[in-house]
Amino acid sequence: MTENCSDPRCPIHGNLSTYGLELTGKVVSNKAKRTVVVEREYLIYVPKYERYTKNRSKLHAHLPECMSVDVGDIVRLKQCRRLSKTKHWVVLGKEE
């Protein structure tokens, strides 16, 4: 992380407020400018069969200038206001 972040949508150095859910997921794409696609896996209980099924979903998240992530990294996401048509998550940082 760099200290000189001029991104107004950075939750740490800018003025973007976050609220609600906080999730972790794996980065599957970072081709877009200041955007990453994060895939998360979760289990859903199916009462009829008394078993769990594994589901996946992809989330688009804003990547501030002061952070750099690569495909395959595990990142923390936090919910924020809508930033574009599909983005309403922001990256808080990498998981160790």
N, C-alpha and C positions, 0 to 999 in steps of 0.2 A: 504494500500500500504506500502510496506517495502522500506527502503532507499537502502539496499544492494542488488541490482538487478544485477546479472551477466549475464543476457540474452542479447546477442548481437542483437537480433531481437526485443528488446523493443524500442518503439518509444520515450520513455521518458528518459530512462537511457542508452540505447544502441545507435546504429548508423543506425537504419532502418529509411529511409526517407519515408514520406507519401505524397500523392498528390491526387487530384481529389475529388471524392465523399465522403461525410460523411453521414452515415445512422444510424438509431436507429432500434433496433429489440429486440426480446425476445429470451433468451437462451432456447433451447429445449433439448440440450445434451451437457454434459461436460465429457464424458467417455474417450475420447482419450487424450493422453498426450499432453499438451500445445496446445490443439485445442478445440474450441467450435463450435457448430452448432447453428446459429442464424436464426430465422424465422422472416420475415418482411411481413407486409400486406400493400397493396397499392390499389388504385382505378384506373381503366381504363375506359375511356369514350367510349361508343359504339354509334357511330353516327346514325346507322340505327334505334335503339330503343330509342335514346335520353336519355339514362340512364347510370349509372355507374355499373361496375361489380367489385367485390372484388377479388383480386388475392393474392396469397401467394408465397413466394420463400424462399428457405433455402440457407444460405451462410455459408461457412466454414471459420473461422477466427482464427488467431494465438492469443493465450492467454499468455502474458508475465508472468514470474515467480513472479513478484511483485504484481500481481493482482489475486484476487480470486472471482469467480462468481459461483452462484448456478443456477440450473434449475428454470426458471421463472423470473430471473432478467432481467431488461431492460438495455441494454448496447449500447454504442456509438461505431461505427465502422468507420475506415478510410481506404481508398484504399492504397495499397502499391504494391511493385513489387511482382512477383509470388514467393511464398515460397515453394510450392509443386504443385502437379498436380491440386488440387482443391482449395488451399488456396492462395488468393491474397487480404485478408483483415486482419486488425489487430485491436484488442480491445483497445480503448483509455481509457475506464473507465465505471463505472456504472452511470446510470441516477438516479437522486433522485426522 
